Structures are given as C-alpha cells and as structure tokens.
Amino acid sequence: QVQLVESGGGLVQAGGSLTLSCSASGSIFSINLMGWYRQGSGKQRELVATITRGGVINYADSVKGRFTISRDRAKTSVSLQMNSLKPEDTAHYYCGADQSAWRTNGMDYWGKGTLVTVSS
C-alpha cells in the first residue's frame, strides 16, 4: 500500500500562484507514475499533470504553460507549481500514484485531496 498526503491548497486571486506538494510513504518502491488530478464541482475528475520515475511529463492542455510538475530525486514526493491561476482552475486537487509507467485514466492510489479556490 501507498499513502499520499497533499498540502498547499487555499484561496488565491485570479492571476496568482500556488504550489501543491504531495509526499508518499509505504510501498514507494512500486511507484512509477505520480501526478495530480482535479475535480471541480459537478465535474468528473480529470488529469492535470503526471510525471514518470524517469521524468517524462504529461500536462492537460488547459494547464500547459501555466503549471509545472516536478518530482524529488528520491522519487517520494511530487509538487505542482500553479501560475496564472484562473477561476476555472477551482477544484479539489488529488495527488495520485500508480505502478504503471503511463496512465491517463486514473491512479492506483489517491490522497485525500486539497481544495484550490481561485477568485475572480
């Protein structure tokens, strides 16, 4: 099992920045992929950004050029730097981890989520 704990959510004005962090513990040797999904009110959970153990990154088109995902050298934590935030970025953000090397439809393990609210 893998446990994930997120931090860094909050309220920010449009155009502002936030950084989300996620730390993994447990059977971290099994993890290849880490990343972030989000779920807005009344919407399905959607991929935001993922990064493989080897550093291959995938971004949703809606966040390209504004968000940056990174992973620490020990491969046990992942961060999401969010710039130029828009009201439509408002959502619960979930850290995820997966054993597969590439996946875009979910993760094996999830954190409890952290709320990001962007005011206009």
C-alpha positions in Angstrom: 0.0 0.0 0.0 1.0 3.6 -0.6 -0.1 6.6 1.4 -0.2 10.0 -0.1 -0.6 13.3 1.8 -1.2 16.6 0.0 -0.6 20.1 1.2 -0.6 23.7 -0.2 -4.2 24.3 -1.3 -6.0 27.5 -0.5 -7.7 30.7 -1.7 -5.9 32.9 -4.3 -7.0 35.7 -6.6 -7.0 35.2 -10.4 -3.6 35.6 -11.8 -1.9 34.4 -8.6 0.1 31.4 -7.8 0.0 28.3 -5.5 2.2 25.3 -5.0 0.8 21.9 -4.1 3.0 19.3 -2.6 2.5 15.6 -2.1 4.5 13.1 -0.1 4.3 9.3 -0.5 5.0 6.7 2.1 4.6 2.9 2.3 5.5 0.7 -0.7 7.0 3.5 -2.7 9.4 1.2 -4.5 6.4 0.0 -6.5 5.5 3.5 -7.8 6.4 4.6 -11.3 3.9 7.4 -12.1 2.9 10.3 -9.8 0.8 13.2 -10.5 -2.2 15.4 -10.0 -5.8 15.2 -10.9 -8.6 17.6 -10.1 -12.3 17.6 -9.7 -14.4 20.7 -9.9 -17.9 21.0 -8.6 -20.3 18.8 -10.6 -17.5 17.6 -12.9 -15.6 14.4 -13.4 -12.1 14.0 -12.1 -9.6 15.0 -14.7 -5.9 14.7 -15.3 -3.8 17.8 -14.6 -0.2 16.6 -14.8 1.8 13.4 -14.4 5.4 12.6 -14.2 7.1 9.2 -14.5 10.0 7.9 -12.5 12.2 8.7 -15.5 10.9 12.3 -15.7 8.5 12.1 -18.6 5.8 14.6 -18.1 2.2 14.9 -19.4 0.1 18.0 -19.0 -3.6 18.7 -19.7 -3.9 21.2 -22.5 -5.8 23.5 -20.1 -2.7 23.9 -17.9 0.2 23.8 -20.3 2.4 26.9 -19.9 0.9 27.7 -16.5 1.5 24.7 -14.3 4.8 22.9 -13.7 5.1 19.4 -12.1 8.3 18.2 -10.5 9.4 15.2 -8.6 12.2 15.0 -6.0 15.3 12.9 -6.5 14.2 10.3 -4.1 11.0 9.9 -6.1 8.9 10.1 -2.9 7.3 13.5 -3.4 5.8 15.5 -6.2 4.9 19.2 -6.5 2.7 21.2 -8.7 3.6 24.9 -9.2 0.5 26.7 -10.5 0.9 30.1 -12.0 -1.6 32.5 -13.7 -4.5 30.8 -12.0 -7.9 31.2 -13.4 -11.3 30.8 -11.7 -11.9 27.7 -13.8 -8.9 26.1 -12.0 -11.0 26.0 -8.8 -11.3 22.3 -7.8 -10.2 19.7 -5.3 -6.8 18.6 -6.4 -5.8 15.0 -5.7 -2.3 13.5 -5.7 -2.1 10.1 -7.2 0.5 7.4 -7.6 0.5 4.4 -9.9 2.5 1.3 -10.6 2.3 1.6 -14.3 4.7 3.7 -16.4 2.0 5.5 -18.2 -1.7 6.1 -17.5 -4.2 8.9 -18.2 -7.4 7.5 -16.8 -6.7 7.4 -13.1 -4.2 6.1 -10.5 -3.9 3.1 -8.2 -3.5 5.3 -5.1 -5.0 8.6 -4.1 -4.5 11.3 -1.5 -7.5 12.8 0.3 -7.3 16.0 -1.8 -6.7 19.6 -1.2 -9.0 22.5 -2.2 -7.8 25.2 -4.5 -10.2 28.2 -4.9 -9.4 31.0 -7.4 -11.5 34.1 -7.0 -12.2 36.4 -9.9 
